[in-house]
């Protein structure tokens, strides 16, 4: 099987961005009611990424931890570290708590399909987890939704595709502007139902 190189991935991303004009547009931020639209971490942790997986995501996690480090980020490995069967909610929670406690700026959770870990992470207040499987979903989840957790399905992605998704997701900033108001509405929903608990 032929693998594409990092340079080829970068060239593909650049071509797509040039076609869509996504990064060339200037977006004027608007004031937001909630601090949730800002990255919930201080300067020291801006490049810190918490990564966790269940046994189904172990192999991909190990590859991505090395890759994320090569991209210049610090990684907090939240496990698992063996092929022994474990429960994905435990590791999704561990990653989400690193972000909530401002030990990491972003998080990545990996299981077989990516769905369960995404659901579990989203139960933690302040977490906006997005399951992404290609360039477009990774880009949109950051630019429009300010996702702070990326969920990946190890059984659904090849290594090169996973690397493309991760690089895009880590590189794309939140656009703010009209999107800030919408992300604030997500936060308000969360607050409304947490009061009922």
C-alpha positions as CSV (number, residue, x, y, z in Angstrom):
1,X,0.0,0.0,0.0
2,X,1.4,3.4,-1.0
3,X,1.3,6.1,1.7
4,X,1.3,9.8,0.8
5,X,3.9,12.0,2.4
6,X,3.4,14.9,4.8
7,X,4.3,17.3,2.0
8,X,1.7,15.8,-0.2
9,X,-0.9,16.1,2.6
10,X,0.1,19.8,3.1
11,X,-0.2,20.4,-0.7
12,X,-3.7,18.9,-0.7
13,X,-4.8,21.0,2.2
14,X,-3.4,24.1,0.6
15,X,-5.2,23.4,-2.7
16,X,-8.5,22.9,-0.9
17,X,-8.1,26.0,1.2
18,X,-7.2,28.1,-1.9
19,X,-10.3,26.9,-3.6
20,X,-12.6,27.6,-0.7
21,X,-10.9,30.8,0.4
22,X,-11.4,29.7,4.0
23,X,-8.2,31.1,5.4
24,X,-8.0,34.1,3.2
25,X,-11.2,35.7,4.5
26,X,-10.9,38.3,7.2
27,X,-13.4,37.7,10.0
28,X,-14.2,40.5,12.4
29,X,-14.9,39.1,15.8
30,X,-18.0,40.1,17.6
31,X,-18.3,40.3,21.4
32,X,-19.7,37.1,22.9
33,X,-21.6,36.7,26.1
34,X,-19.8,33.6,27.1
35,X,-16.1,33.0,27.7
36,X,-16.6,29.5,26.2
37,X,-15.9,30.9,22.7
38,X,-12.3,31.6,23.8
39,X,-9.9,28.8,24.1
40,X,-10.2,27.6,27.7
41,X,-6.5,27.6,28.4
42,X,-3.7,29.9,29.2
43,X,-0.7,30.7,27.0
44,X,1.4,27.9,28.4
45,X,-1.1,25.2,27.5
46,X,-2.1,26.5,24.0
47,X,-0.1,23.8,22.3
48,X,-1.0,21.0,24.8
49,X,-3.2,18.2,23.4
50,X,-4.7,15.5,25.6
51,X,-5.1,12.2,23.8
52,X,-7.0,9.1,25.0
53,X,-8.3,5.9,23.5
54,X,-9.8,2.5,24.2
55,X,-8.3,-0.8,23.1
56,X,-9.7,-0.3,19.6
57,X,-8.0,3.0,19.2
58,X,-4.6,2.0,20.7
59,X,-2.6,1.5,17.5
60,X,-3.9,4.8,15.9
61,X,-3.4,6.7,19.2
62,X,0.3,5.7,19.4
63,X,0.9,6.8,15.8
64,X,-0.9,10.1,16.3
65,X,0.8,10.9,19.6
66,X,4.2,10.7,17.8
67,X,2.7,12.8,14.8
68,X,1.2,15.5,17.1
69,X,4.6,15.8,18.8
70,X,6.3,16.2,15.4
71,X,3.8,19.0,14.7
72,X,5.2,20.9,17.7
73,X,2.6,20.1,20.3
74,X,3.0,18.8,23.8
75,X,0.9,15.6,24.3
76,X,-0.7,14.3,27.5
77,X,-1.3,10.6,27.0
78,X,-4.4,9.6,28.9
79,X,-4.2,6.0,27.9
80,X,-5.1,3.2,27.4
81,X,-1.7,1.6,26.9
82,X,-2.5,-2.0,26.2
83,X,-4.8,-4.1,24.0
84,X,-6.7,-5.3,27.1
85,X,-10.4,-4.5,26.7
86,X,-11.4,-1.3,28.4
87,X,-14.4,1.1,28.4
88,X,-14.2,4.1,26.1
89,X,-16.2,6.5,28.4
90,X,-13.4,6.3,31.0
91,X,-10.8,7.6,28.5
92,X,-13.1,10.2,26.9
93,X,-13.7,11.5,30.4
94,X,-10.0,11.6,31.2
95,X,-9.3,13.7,28.1
96,X,-12.3,16.0,28.7
97,X,-11.3,16.6,32.3
98,X,-7.8,17.7,31.1
99,X,-9.4,20.4,29.0
100,X,-12.0,21.4,31.6
101,X,-9.1,21.7,34.2
102,X,-7.1,23.8,31.7
103,X,-4.2,21.3,31.6
104,X,-4.7,21.0,27.8
105,X,-6.1,23.3,25.2
106,X,-7.5,20.5,23.0
107,X,-8.2,16.8,23.2
108,X,-8.4,13.9,20.9
109,X,-10.4,10.7,21.7
110,X,-10.2,7.5,19.7
111,X,-12.3,4.4,19.7
112,X,-13.4,1.9,17.0
113,X,-16.0,4.1,15.4
114,X,-15.5,7.4,17.3
115,X,-19.2,7.8,18.2
116,X,-19.3,6.6,21.8
117,X,-16.2,8.6,22.8
118,X,-17.7,11.7,21.3
119,X,-21.0,11.2,23.2
120,X,-19.1,10.6,26.5
121,X,-16.9,13.7,26.1
122,X,-19.8,15.9,25.3
123,X,-21.4,15.1,28.7
124,X,-18.6,17.1,30.4
125,X,-19.6,20.8,30.7
126,X,-17.6,23.1,28.5
127,X,-16.7,20.3,26.0
128,X,-17.6,20.6,22.4
129,X,-16.5,17.3,20.9
130,X,-16.8,16.6,17.2
131,X,-16.5,13.3,15.3
132,X,-14.5,14.1,12.2
133,X,-13.6,11.8,9.3
134,X,-12.2,14.1,6.6
135,X,-10.7,17.5,5.9
136,X,-14.1,19.3,5.6
137,X,-15.6,18.0,8.9
138,X,-12.3,18.8,10.7
139,X,-12.1,22.3,9.3
140,X,-15.8,23.1,9.9
141,X,-15.7,21.8,13.5
142,X,-13.0,24.2,14.4
143,X,-13.8,27.2,12.2
144,X,-17.6,27.3,12.9
145,X,-18.1,25.3,16.2
146,X,-14.8,25.9,18.1
147,X,-14.6,22.2,18.9
148,X,-12.2,21.5,21.6
149,X,-12.3,17.7,21.4
150,X,-11.8,15.7,18.2
151,X,-13.2,12.2,18.1
152,X,-11.8,9.6,15.6
153,X,-12.9,6.2,14.6
154,X,-9.8,4.0,14.3
155,X,-11.8,1.4,12.3
156,X,-13.0,4.0,9.8
157,X,-9.8,6.0,9.0
158,X,-6.5,5.0,7.4
159,X,-3.4,6.5,8.9
160,X,-2.9,9.2,6.3
161,X,-6.5,10.3,6.5
162,X,-6.3,10.4,10.3
163,X,-3.1,12.5,10.1
164,X,-4.8,14.9,7.6
165,X,-7.8,15.3,9.9
166,X,-5.7,15.9,13.0
167,X,-3.4,18.4,11.3
168,X,-6.3,20.3,9.9
169,X,-8.1,20.3,13.2
170,X,-5.1,21.5,15.1
171,X,-4.3,24.2,12.6
172,X,-7.7,25.8,11.9
173,X,-8.6,28.7,14.3
174,X,-12.1,29.5,15.5
175,X,-13.5,32.2,13.1
176,X,-15.6,33.9,15.8
177,X,-17.8,36.5,14.1
178,X,-21.3,35.2,13.5
179,X,-20.2,31.8,14.8
180,X,-19.4,33.1,18.3
181,X,-23.1,33.8,18.9
182,X,-24.0,30.3,17.9
183,X,-21.4,28.6,20.0
184,X,-22.7,30.7,22.9
185,X,-26.2,29.3,22.3
186,X,-24.7,25.8,22.6
187,X,-23.3,26.8,26.0
188,X,-26.6,28.3,27.1
189,X,-28.4,25.0,26.3
190,X,-25.8,23.2,28.4
191,X,-26.2,25.6,31.3
192,X,-30.0,25.3,31.1
193,X,-30.0,21.6,31.5
194,X,-27.2,21.5,34.1
195,X,-29.5,23.5,36.4
196,X,-32.1,20.8,36.2
197,X,-29.6,18.1,37.2
